Amino acid sequence: MNNISTMALDITSNSTFFISAFAAIFSIVNPISGVMAFISITSHMDRTDRLYVAKRCSVIACMIAIIFAISGRYILEFFSITADSLAVAGGVLLFLVAIDMLFARTSRESITSEELSAATHRENIAVFPMAMPMLTGPGAITTILLYTNPSGKGNWQLVLLVIAAILLTFVITFLIFRFSDYFNRVVGVTGMLVMTRLMGLFLGAIAVDFIVRGIKGLFGLPI
């Protein structure tokens, strides 16, 4: 009976962690906002090329995110960064991004109009600016590092859950880009702005939680 209870508790905690990781990663990747840029920079392409860009940028961004999910622990060790310090710094960064999303401003980590106009070839567009930094930028990388190293110790179970959240995020991202015209007609600019603000609100709450946990850890306060 105790084993069953422990297993049920593990499943519940893993599910909660997965949902939290997915919500944070999806919010910071923010494909709903990115679809407007996708429509803009692929407007001169035919349907086949747009599908190619949607698929390629989603795959490349997903691969970048997974690489950081796997190597995050070693990156922190190499630079001698503690999990608590990362939580505070990352929380501040995510909170700034969340403010931009709430007020529908261009994110500080987003791409510029000059970069958009410079991206003309479908190969270049898929890698830059779509995959990096639009989808997997500093905010997304920081979020992944925070979730894969919550205590500064490697935990491959958490890493696998984060990778699953990353895969789900970019499957949805590809589908949104794949059906971008239909999505744009149904949701519209107003709908996209509302959904972006909602994700900004969720991201802001997650950022505050990171900051509080990091400060408590730095000062040895009970969590």
Secondary structure, 3 states (H helix, E strand, C coil): CHHHHHHHHHHHHHHHHHHHHHHHHHHHHCHHHHHHHHHHHCCCCCHHHHHHHHHHHHHHHHHHHHHHHHHHHHHHHHCCCCHHHHHHHHHHHHHHHHHHHHCCCCCCCCCCHHHHHHCCCHHHHHHHHHHHHHHCCHHHHHHHHHHHCCCCCCCHHHHHHHHHHHHHHHHHHHHHHHCHHHHHHHHHHHHHHHHHHHHHHHHHHHHHHHHHHHHHHHCCCCC
